Amino acid sequence: MPSGPKMHADELDIDAALVGRLVAEQFPEWAELPVREVRSAGTDNAMYRLGDDMVVRLPRLPGGARQVDKEQRWLPRLAPHLPLAVPVPITKGAPGEGYALPWGVFRWLDGDNIYDAPLTDRTELADAAVELGRFVAALRKVDATGGPPSWRGGPLTDDG
């Protein structure tokens, strides 16, 4: 049973116990590490902290399986070109233990969730805006030849 309310009608059942079983089955060297849910405003993935320096990301929806391979392939390629840290994939998990999708393990990025700790100081807001602008500018310079099309940046009439 999931530890929080579902965000989607067709959301998969994911909880810390499931994550622990998946990790123990596929990565026994991490079987003794604690697993705890990470609160997130994200709606596509459930996240669970694994030990102190990793996070497990599991798609919440059946259609999210395609995203796992994209993250595993593209995040390491993008990271060296970006001025801010992005999640670094450590490994990819396979379906198992009653969970039918691939999933990923990433390095944990320390920091505050902007939804839990919103910026209110004008100087902090300005600094964050400049950092975000630099990130987007750097991202736009990366050669994405052969990359997946952006479905979030396309016309609103597209379903893809």
ChimeraX commands (.cxc) that place a marker at each C-alpha (Angstrom):
marker #1 position 0.00,0.00,0.00 radius 0.5
marker #1 position 1.42,3.43,-0.93 radius 0.5
marker #1 position 2.41,5.64,1.97 radius 0.5
marker #1 position 0.60,8.72,0.66 radius 0.5
marker #1 position -2.50,9.51,-1.39 radius 0.5
marker #1 position -2.33,8.65,-5.07 radius 0.5
marker #1 position -1.94,11.51,-7.54 radius 0.5
marker #1 position -3.32,9.58,-10.53 radius 0.5
marker #1 position -6.17,7.11,-10.96 radius 0.5
marker #1 position -3.87,4.58,-12.66 radius 0.5
marker #1 position -0.90,5.12,-10.33 radius 0.5
marker #1 position 1.11,2.07,-9.37 radius 0.5
marker #1 position 1.33,0.91,-5.74 radius 0.5
marker #1 position 4.76,1.99,-4.48 radius 0.5
marker #1 position 6.01,2.18,-0.90 radius 0.5
marker #1 position 9.25,1.93,1.05 radius 0.5
marker #1 position 8.81,-1.82,1.60 radius 0.5
marker #1 position 8.55,-2.43,-2.15 radius 0.5
marker #1 position 11.63,-0.29,-2.80 radius 0.5
marker #1 position 13.53,-2.21,-0.13 radius 0.5
marker #1 position 12.59,-5.53,-1.73 radius 0.5
marker #1 position 13.57,-4.34,-5.23 radius 0.5
marker #1 position 16.93,-3.08,-3.98 radius 0.5
marker #1 position 17.64,-6.23,-1.94 radius 0.5
marker #1 position 16.78,-8.49,-4.89 radius 0.5
marker #1 position 18.76,-6.62,-7.54 radius 0.5
marker #1 position 21.49,-4.83,-5.59 radius 0.5
marker #1 position 22.20,-6.98,-2.52 radius 0.5
marker #1 position 25.19,-4.82,-1.60 radius 0.5
marker #1 position 22.69,-2.09,-0.66 radius 0.5
marker #1 position 20.12,-4.36,1.01 radius 0.5
marker #1 position 20.91,-3.12,4.53 radius 0.5
marker #1 position 20.68,0.59,3.69 radius 0.5
marker #1 position 17.65,2.42,5.06 radius 0.5
marker #1 position 14.89,3.34,2.62 radius 0.5
marker #1 position 12.67,6.34,3.31 radius 0.5
marker #1 position 10.15,8.24,1.22 radius 0.5
marker #1 position 11.07,11.66,-0.14 radius 0.5
marker #1 position 8.23,14.16,-0.26 radius 0.5
marker #1 position 8.12,15.72,-3.70 radius 0.5
marker #1 position 5.88,17.98,-5.74 radius 0.5
marker #1 position 6.73,15.84,-8.78 radius 0.5
marker #1 position 3.91,13.80,-10.23 radius 0.5
marker #1 position 5.77,11.46,-12.59 radius 0.5
marker #1 position 8.05,9.59,-10.16 radius 0.5
marker #1 position 8.03,8.40,-6.58 radius 0.5
marker #1 position 11.36,8.98,-4.84 radius 0.5
marker #1 position 12.91,7.10,-1.94 radius 0.5
marker #1 position 16.17,7.93,-0.24 radius 0.5
marker #1 position 18.53,4.94,-0.17 radius 0.5
marker #1 position 21.14,5.37,2.54 radius 0.5
marker #1 position 22.69,8.83,2.78 radius 0.5
marker #1 position 23.88,9.43,-0.77 radius 0.5
marker #1 position 21.42,7.78,-3.18 radius 0.5
marker #1 position 17.82,8.13,-4.27 radius 0.5
marker #1 position 15.58,5.58,-6.01 radius 0.5
marker #1 position 13.20,6.99,-8.63 radius 0.5
marker #1 position 10.27,4.86,-9.76 radius 0.5
marker #1 position 7.70,5.87,-12.38 radius 0.5
marker #1 position 4.25,6.30,-10.81 radius 0.5
marker #1 position 2.43,5.50,-14.07 radius 0.5
marker #1 position 2.72,2.61,-16.55 radius 0.5
marker #1 position 3.66,5.03,-19.36 radius 0.5
marker #1 position 6.64,6.33,-17.37 radius 0.5
marker #1 position 8.89,3.41,-18.26 radius 0.5
marker #1 position 10.25,5.18,-21.35 radius 0.5
marker #1 position 11.54,8.05,-19.21 radius 0.5
marker #1 position 13.89,5.79,-17.24 radius 0.5
marker #1 position 16.03,4.94,-20.27 radius 0.5
marker #1 position 16.12,8.59,-21.34 radius 0.5
marker #1 position 17.37,9.67,-17.91 radius 0.5
marker #1 position 20.00,6.92,-17.82 radius 0.5
marker #1 position 21.28,7.92,-21.26 radius 0.5
marker #1 position 21.03,11.70,-21.28 radius 0.5
marker #1 position 21.71,12.96,-17.75 radius 0.5
marker #1 position 25.38,11.85,-17.81 radius 0.5
marker #1 position 25.78,13.50,-21.23 radius 0.5
marker #1 position 24.21,16.77,-20.11 radius 0.5
marker #1 position 25.80,17.07,-16.67 radius 0.5
marker #1 position 29.31,18.20,-17.73 radius 0.5
marker #1 position 27.85,21.07,-19.75 radius 0.5
marker #1 position 25.56,22.50,-17.08 radius 0.5
marker #1 position 26.37,25.06,-14.37 radius 0.5
marker #1 position 24.14,23.34,-11.78 radius 0.5
marker #1 position 24.19,19.75,-10.58 radius 0.5
marker #1 position 21.72,17.34,-12.15 radius 0.5
marker #1 position 20.91,13.82,-10.93 radius 0.5
marker #1 position 23.65,11.35,-11.87 radius 0.5
marker #1 position 22.42,7.83,-12.60 radius 0.5
marker #1 position 24.23,5.09,-10.71 radius 0.5
marker #1 position 22.34,2.13,-12.08 radius 0.5
marker #1 position 19.05,0.98,-13.54 radius 0.5
marker #1 position 16.74,-1.50,-11.85 radius 0.5
marker #1 position 14.56,-4.01,-13.67 radius 0.5
marker #1 position 10.92,-4.93,-13.06 radius 0.5
marker #1 position 10.46,-7.27,-10.11 radius 0.5
marker #1 position 8.81,-7.85,-6.72 radius 0.5
marker #1 position 5.38,-6.94,-8.09 radius 0.5
marker #1 position 6.58,-3.72,-9.76 radius 0.5
marker #1 position 6.37,-4.03,-13.55 radius 0.5
marker #1 position 8.57,-1.12,-14.69 radius 0.5
marker #1 position 12.26,-0.26,-14.86 radius 0.5
marker #1 position 13.50,2.21,-12.25 radius 0.5
marker #1 position 16.68,4.08,-11.46 radius 0.5
marker #1 position 19.13,4.76,-8.65 radius 0.5
marker #1 position 20.79,8.19,-8.65 radius 0.5
marker #1 position 23.24,10.19,-6.55 radius 0.5
marker #1 position 21.39,12.24,-3.96 radius 0.5
marker #1 position 21.52,16.00,-4.50 radius 0.5
marker #1 position 21.49,17.97,-1.26 radius 0.5
marker #1 position 19.35,21.06,-1.14 radius 0.5
marker #1 position 15.95,22.41,-0.28 radius 0.5
marker #1 position 12.75,21.69,-2.12 radius 0.5
marker #1 position 11.46,25.06,-3.36 radius 0.5
marker #1 position 7.90,23.95,-2.55 radius 0.5
marker #1 position 8.81,23.34,1.09 radius 0.5
marker #1 position 11.18,26.29,1.48 radius 0.5
marker #1 position 10.05,29.00,-0.98 radius 0.5
marker #1 position 12.38,31.89,-1.65 radius 0.5
marker #1 position 10.96,35.14,-0.29 radius 0.5
marker #1 position 13.97,37.46,-0.13 radius 0.5
marker #1 position 14.26,39.63,-3.26 radius 0.5
marker #1 position 18.03,39.09,-3.47 radius 0.5
marker #1 position 17.63,35.30,-3.21 radius 0.5
marker #1 position 14.90,35.40,-5.88 radius 0.5
marker #1 position 17.08,37.47,-8.21 radius 0.5
marker #1 position 20.06,35.17,-7.67 radius 0.5
marker #1 position 17.91,32.10,-8.35 radius 0.5
marker #1 position 16.54,33.70,-11.53 radius 0.5
marker #1 position 20.07,34.38,-12.78 radius 0.5
marker #1 position 21.16,30.79,-11.98 radius 0.5
marker #1 position 18.11,29.40,-13.76 radius 0.5
marker #1 position 18.78,31.60,-16.78 radius 0.5
marker #1 position 22.39,30.42,-16.95 radius 0.5
marker #1 position 21.24,26.81,-16.67 radius 0.5
marker #1 position 18.72,27.18,-19.51 radius 0.5
marker #1 position 21.26,29.00,-21.69 radius 0.5
marker #1 position 23.83,26.24,-21.11 radius 0.5
marker #1 position 21.26,23.54,-21.77 radius 0.5
marker #1 position 20.32,25.13,-25.08 radius 0.5
marker #1 position 23.98,25.02,-26.19 radius 0.5
marker #1 position 24.31,21.24,-25.68 radius 0.5
marker #1 position 24.34,19.23,-28.90 radius 0.5
marker #1 position 21.23,17.08,-28.55 radius 0.5
marker #1 position 21.61,15.32,-31.88 radius 0.5
marker #1 position 19.94,11.95,-31.59 radius 0.5
marker #1 position 18.12,12.99,-28.45 radius 0.5
marker #1 position 14.47,12.38,-27.70 radius 0.5
marker #1 position 11.94,14.99,-28.81 radius 0.5
marker #1 position 10.68,17.27,-26.07 radius 0.5
marker #1 position 7.06,16.51,-25.39 radius 0.5
marker #1 position 6.70,19.16,-22.70 radius 0.5
marker #1 position 7.93,21.94,-24.93 radius 0.5
marker #1 position 5.77,21.16,-27.94 radius 0.5
marker #1 position 2.45,22.57,-29.04 radius 0.5
marker #1 position -0.41,22.11,-26.60 radius 0.5
marker #1 position -2.39,20.31,-29.29 radius 0.5
marker #1 position 0.14,17.46,-29.42 radius 0.5
marker #1 position -0.59,14.38,-27.31 radius 0.5
marker #1 position 2.96,13.00,-27.50 radius 0.5
marker link #1:1,2 radius 0.2
marker link #1:2,3 radius 0.2
marker link #1:3,4 radius 0.2
marker link #1:4,5 radius 0.2
marker link #1:5,6 radius 0.2
marker link #1:6,7 radius 0.2
marker link #1:7,8 radius 0.2
marker link #1:8,9 radius 0.2
marker link #1:9,10 radius 0.2
marker link #1:10,11 radius 0.2
marker link #1:11,12 radius 0.2
marker link #1:12,13 radius 0.2
marker link #1:13,14 radius 0.2
marker link #1:14,15 radius 0.2
marker link #1:15,16 radius 0.2
marker link #1:16,17 radius 0.2
marker link #1:17,18 radius 0.2
marker link #1:18,19 radius 0.2
marker link #1:19,20 radius 0.2
marker link #1:20,21 radius 0.2
marker link #1:21,22 radius 0.2
marker link #1:22,23 radius 0.2
marker link #1:23,24 radius 0.2
marker link #1:24,25 radius 0.2
marker link #1:25,26 radius 0.2
marker link #1:26,27 radius 0.2
marker link #1:27,28 radius 0.2
marker link #1:28,29 radius 0.2
marker link #1:29,30 radius 0.2
marker link #1:30,31 radius 0.2
marker link #1:31,32 radius 0.2
marker link #1:32,33 radius 0.2
marker link #1:33,34 radius 0.2
marker link #1:34,35 radius 0.2
marker link #1:35,36 radius 0.2
marker link #1:36,37 radius 0.2
marker link #1:37,38 radius 0.2
marker link #1:38,39 radius 0.2
marker link #1:39,40 radius 0.2
marker link #1:40,41 radius 0.2
marker link #1:41,42 radius 0.2
marker link #1:42,43 radius 0.2
marker link #1:43,44 radius 0.2
marker link #1:44,45 radius 0.2
marker link #1:45,46 radius 0.2
marker link #1:46,47 radius 0.2
marker link #1:47,48 radius 0.2
marker link #1:48,49 radius 0.2
marker link #1:49,50 radius 0.2
marker link #1:50,51 radius 0.2
marker link #1:51,52 radius 0.2
marker link #1:52,53 radius 0.2
marker link #1:53,54 radius 0.2
marker link #1:54,55 radius 0.2
marker link #1:55,56 radius 0.2
marker link #1:56,57 radius 0.2
marker link #1:57,58 radius 0.2
marker link #1:58,59 radius 0.2
marker link #1:59,60 radius 0.2
marker link #1:60,61 radius 0.2
marker link #1:61,62 radius 0.2
marker link #1:62,63 radius 0.2
marker link #1:63,64 radius 0.2
marker link #1:64,65 radius 0.2
marker link #1:65,66 radius 0.2
marker link #1:66,67 radius 0.2
marker link #1:67,68 radius 0.2
marker link #1:68,69 radius 0.2
marker link #1:69,70 radius 0.2
marker link #1:70,71 radius 0.2
marker link #1:71,72 radius 0.2
marker link #1:72,73 radius 0.2
marker link #1:73,74 radius 0.2
marker link #1:74,75 radius 0.2
marker link #1:75,76 radius 0.2
marker link #1:76,77 radius 0.2
marker link #1:77,78 radius 0.2
marker link #1:78,79 radius 0.2
marker link #1:79,80 radius 0.2
marker link #1:80,81 radius 0.2
marker link #1:81,82 radius 0.2
marker link #1:82,83 radius 0.2
marker link #1:83,84 radius 0.2
marker link #1:84,85 radius 0.2
marker link #1:85,86 radius 0.2
marker link #1:86,87 radius 0.2
marker link #1:87,88 radius 0.2
marker link #1:88,89 radius 0.2
marker link #1:89,90 radius 0.2
marker link #1:90,91 radius 0.2
marker link #1:91,92 radius 0.2
marker link #1:92,93 radius 0.2
marker link #1:93,94 radius 0.2
marker link #1:94,95 radius 0.2
marker link #1:95,96 radius 0.2
marker link #1:96,97 radius 0.2
marker link #1:97,98 radius 0.2
marker link #1:98,99 radius 0.2
marker link #1:99,100 radius 0.2
marker link #1:100,101 radius 0.2
marker link #1:101,102 radius 0.2
marker link #1:102,103 radius 0.2
marker link #1:103,104 radius 0.2
marker link #1:104,105 radius 0.2
marker link #1:105,106 radius 0.2
marker link #1:106,107 radius 0.2
marker link #1:107,108 radius 0.2
marker link #1:108,109 radius 0.2
marker link #1:109,110 radius 0.2
marker link #1:110,111 radius 0.2
marker link #1:111,112 radius 0.2
marker link #1:112,113 radius 0.2
marker link #1:113,114 radius 0.2
marker link #1:114,115 radius 0.2
marker link #1:115,116 radius 0.2
marker link #1:116,117 radius 0.2
marker link #1:117,118 radius 0.2
marker link #1:118,119 radius 0.2
marker link #1:119,120 radius 0.2
marker link #1:120,121 radius 0.2
marker link #1:121,122 radius 0.2
marker link #1:122,123 radius 0.2
marker link #1:123,124 radius 0.2
marker link #1:124,125 radius 0.2
marker link #1:125,126 radius 0.2
marker link #1:126,127 radius 0.2
marker link #1:127,128 radius 0.2
marker link #1:128,129 radius 0.2
marker link #1:129,130 radius 0.2
marker link #1:130,131 radius 0.2
marker link #1:131,132 radius 0.2
marker link #1:132,133 radius 0.2
marker link #1:133,134 radius 0.2
marker link #1:134,135 radius 0.2
marker link #1:135,136 radius 0.2
marker link #1:136,137 radius 0.2
marker link #1:137,138 radius 0.2
marker link #1:138,139 radius 0.2
marker link #1:139,140 radius 0.2
marker link #1:140,141 radius 0.2
marker link #1:141,142 radius 0.2
marker link #1:142,143 radius 0.2
marker link #1:143,144 radius 0.2
marker link #1:144,145 radius 0.2
marker link #1:145,146 radius 0.2
marker link #1:146,147 radius 0.2
marker link #1:147,148 radius 0.2
marker link #1:148,149 radius 0.2
marker link #1:149,150 radius 0.2
marker link #1:150,151 radius 0.2
marker link #1:151,152 radius 0.2
marker link #1:152,153 radius 0.2
marker link #1:153,154 radius 0.2
marker link #1:154,155 radius 0.2
marker link #1:155,156 radius 0.2
marker link #1:156,157 radius 0.2
marker link #1:157,158 radius 0.2
marker link #1:158,159 radius 0.2
marker link #1:159,160 radius 0.2
view
